[in-house]
Every structure is written in structure tokens, then in C-alpha cells.
Amino acid sequence: MAEVAVSSRTITRNNLDIRPLSGAMGAEVRGVDVAALDEEGFQVVRSLLLEYCAIALHGNEHLTDDDLREFGMRWGKLDVHGYSPTVKGYDDILNISSGPKRRGSAEGWHSDVSWKEIPPKISMLHARRIPEVGGDTIYASQYKAYEDLSDNMKEFLDPLDAQHDGRGFDIDLIRTPSTHPIVISHPETGRKALYVNRGFTRRIPQLPPNESSAILNFLYSHCTRERYQARIRYEPGTLAMWDNRCVQHCAVPDYGFEVREMHRVAVLCDSRPAR
């Protein structure tokens, strides 16, 4: 791996502190200054994300919203969510905050904004303020979830689609569902992954309602099993990144009325999820 000059030192995989989070996926990484990465350093981070699917880049307290946005745009076009609160002055940086007047209540497994025709491929959360204890994010590998299925179940699911909608944000979004394959192929790794989630997936149009519900309920339970999980524990300034094409995530609202403030950008897929 080529060496990269960053802040008077070099970045290679060998001189970063990389610690896997579990046997299934995920890693925490120390030694990456996101705002100072040149192209070769960016490719190091990209390779880590593709390998571990979710990474925590600790030690980025100095990262500004402009820095966060610029880093996101290096990966592609940013998503404008359109329904959740944003950071003042930005329409593509979400402000995910809770505290004494608004208890953290978001909970549930999902893949970000899968109800759009072009959903995000990568999401990033920058920890601005964190509670004394708790407030983690849990991730689950959808590569592993697919790979553990029986050959017969894979053969059954591979040609099926599922409809997703964002009714949790706006009831009118029921009228405009997006349809994606239940099993997608990652455009960069070529690996297959499940692409359904309890938060936004509603039905399998090729099946009757009762069969659709039975299959989806099985998949919701299967794809978030403990054996596929990893947990990111935030520090002030941690930048968490994950690949929505092969990962689901779930916020853990276990910090009562303490303050937790995260700024989020999401990078859109280059094309629709595909088999």
C-alpha cells in the first residue's frame, strides 16, 4: 500500500490502529484525520469500509459541518432527506438530537431511506455531543445474513422484490413506494446481501399478503441476529460510517434525557439497488 502524507505523518493500514468490533463485521480506527486526507489516504479509508462494512473513525473532534459535507461529497452525491430536521444552513446534513426536552426514542432496525428509488449507499454520523454512558449504534451484516440462508431459501428469495415506503416520516409516502430486490449484489464487492428491513419494507408484491408477511417477518428476525452484529461506542468527535448496501443499523436510546447530538450526511447510490 502506498504511503500517504497526512498531518506530518503517513497513513497506511499498517500504521493505523485498527481494531475489529466483532467476528461478523465492523472496526474502530484511530489515526485518520478525515479533514486532511489526500486521494491515497481516502482510498485507505474506502478499503477499510468495504472490508468491515461499518467503521468508527475516532479522534475527529475538529471536523466542521463543511468538512463533513465535503468528505461526504468525495463518495458521491449527498441525499436530501426532506423530512427530518437539518443543521441550520444545510439541507443535506441532518441534526439528530435529543436531550432534556426531547428524549431519544428512535429505535428499530433499518437501512437508511430505503424507501427512495435511489437510496443512500453510505451514511456518516459525526458525534458532536454524546451522553456520559450509552447512545451507541448497533449494526448487522446483511452479507452474513444472506450467506447463512439455506440454498433452497436463497433460490426462493433471489428473484423476489419488496416494496419500501417512508410512512413513518409522512403518511403520504404510502402512495409512492419504491421496489427493490430482496437480494442485491453489492456493486463494488460483488457479494450478495439481503435488502429488507423492518422500518421501511412493507410487502413482497409477487406473493399474497399472508405469505408476504410470513416471509418478511422471518427475514426481519433472521437478518438482525446477534451473530451478525457489531456495536459502535461513540467518543466526542467519532465519525461513524457504514455501507447501507450490506448493513442494517439500530440506534440504542438507553441514555434517558441526556444530550446526544449527531450530524449526519448520506451519500446516494450511483444507481438503483440491483441483483
N, C-alpha and C positions, 0 to 999 in steps of 0.2 A: 504494500500500500504506500502510495506517495505521501511524503510528509507535507504538512500544511502549516504555514506561518500564521499564528493567531496570538495576538497579545504577547509578543516576545517569546513564545514557545511554539511548539509544533503539535498538531493533532494527528495522531494515528490511532488505530484501535488499540495498539499496544500500550500507549501511554495515557489512555483514558481509564478511569476507574469504572468498570462495567460489572454490575452485579445482577444476575438473573433474579427475578422475583418469585418464580415458581418453576416447576418442571414442565409446565404447559406453555408458558409464554411470559413476556414482559421482562423489562430490565430497568434498573436505575443507573444513571450515568452521571459521573462527575468529571468536570474538566472541559465542558463545552460552553463557550461564550457565544450564545446564539447571535448576538448583535455584531459579532466580529468575524463570522465565518466567511471565508472566500469559497470559491466554487469547489475546490477539492475537499475542504472541510465539510461543506454541505453534503457532498457525496458520501462522506463517512457517516453522517447522521442518517442519510437516506438508507444506507445499507443496514444500519442498526434497526431502523424502523421496519424494514422489510423482513429482517430476521426475527425480531422479537415481537412485532405487531403493536406493542404499546411500550413507550419508554418515558421515563421521568428524567428530564434534564435539570438537575439541581444546580443552584448557585446562579440564578439569573434574576436576582432582585433588581438590578439596574435596568431591566428591559422596560421600555416605554410602550405605550399603545401604538405609536408609529413604528417602533421596532417590531412589535408583534405582528402588525399588519404587513409590513414589508417582508418579514420572514415567511408569513403565510403565502404571500403572492409569489414567492420563489417556487412554490409547489404547484401553483395554478390559480385559476380564477376563484375569488372568495365568494362564499354563499351569503346572500342577504336573506336572513331568516324570514323577516316580515311580520312576525307575531310576538316575539319575546323582547323584553327590554334591552336597549343597547346602551353602550357607553356614549355619553354626550359628545356630539360632533361626529359620530361614526354610525353608519347604517349597517356595517358588516362586522362589528365587534359587539358581541353580546355581553351584558353585565349580569352575571349570575350571582345574586347576592341574597343573603339572609342575615337576620340579626334580631335584636330585642323586639322590633315591631313587626317582623316577618320571619316566622320560624321556617327553617329549612324543611321542606315537605316533599321535594321531588324525589321519587323513589320508584324504581322499576327498570327492568332490563329493556334496552332498545339500541338500535343503530341510528345515529343522528339523521333526522329529517329524511328517513327512507320513503316518506310519502310524496317526495318530489320526483319528477321524471328523471332529473339529473341530481342525484343526492350527493352529499359530501363523500369524498374518498378519505380525507384526513381531517381530524379535529384536533385543536390545541386549546388547552386551558392553562392560563397563567395565574398562579396563586398570588393575589395581591394582599389579602388578609385571610388568615386561617385561624380556626379555633384552637384552643390550647390542646385539646385531645379530640380525635375523630375527624369527620369530614372527608374521609378517603373516597376513592373511586375504585370499584371492582370491575374487572374485565374478564371476558370469557372468549376463548379461541373458537371461532367457527370453522377453522380448518380441522381442529381436533374433533369437534362435534360431528362433522361430516364423515371424517375418516373412521370413526368408531361405529358408524351405522353398518348393518349387515349388507351384503351385496344385493339381496333382494329388495331391501328398503331403498338403497341407492338407485337401483334400476327403476323403482316405482316413482321416486321423487324427481329424478333428473329431468324429465320432460314437463313437469308441472310448473305453474306460475302461481303467484299470490298477489292479491290487491292490498295496497297500503293507503291509509289516509291519515290526515292530521286533525281529526275531530277534537282532539284534546286541546288544540290551540284555537280552533274556530270551527263551529258546528257546520258551517257552510262547506268546509273542505270534504265533507262526506260526498258531495256531488262530483268531486274531481279526484277520484282515486288514481294512483299510479300502479301499474302492473310490472312486476319484476320476476325473474326466475326464482324458484325456491332454492335452487343450487346455482351459484355463479362461479365463474372461473376468474381468478384474480388476473388482471391484465398484465401485471409485471412479473409475478412468480409462476403463473400458470396453474397454481393449486386450486382445488375446488373447496368451496366454503358454503355453509348454509346461510341463507339470507332471508330469514323471517325473524320477527321479534314481537313480543307481547304488546309493546307500546303502540305500534302502528300497523301491524299486519292484521287484516280483517277476514279474508276468505280466500279459498282456492277456487277459482271460477270453473275449473274442469270437473269439480266434484259437487254432489248435492250438499246442502247446508250441514246436515248431521255428520256426514263423512268428512267434510272440510273441517268442522270444529274438532272432531276427534283427532285428525292428523295434526292440526295446528297445536292443539293442547299437548299432544305428545312431544312435538318439536320444541315448544316453549320450555317444557321441563327438561328435556334432554340437552338442549344446547347451552344451558347455563349450569350444568352440573359442576360440583366443586372441583372435580378432576381437571376441568378446563380453565380454571380461574387463576387470576393474579390480582394483587392489590397494590395500588399506588398510595403511599402515605406522603402527603404534601409537607414541604418546608416553605418558609417565606421565599418567594421567587421561583419555585419549581415551575417548569414548563412541562406539562404532560402532553404527549402526542399519541394518537392511536389511529389505526387503519380501519375505517368503518367497513371496508370491503371484506374483512375477515375477523372482525371483533365486535362483540356487543359490550355495553358498559352499563353500570348502575351506580348512581350516587348513593352514599350512605348518610342519611340525615340523623346522625347519632350525637349531635353536639348541642342539643337544646336550643337556647336563644343566643348562643354566642355568635359573633360576627364571622361570616365566611364570604369572601368576595373573590370571584373568579372572572377573568376576562377571556372570552372565547372567540376564536376565529375558526372557520371551517372552509376547507378547500374542496371545490366541486370536482366530481369525476370528469374525465375528459369525454366520456360517452356514457350511455345508459348501461347499468349492470347487465352482463350477458353470460350465457352458458359457455 
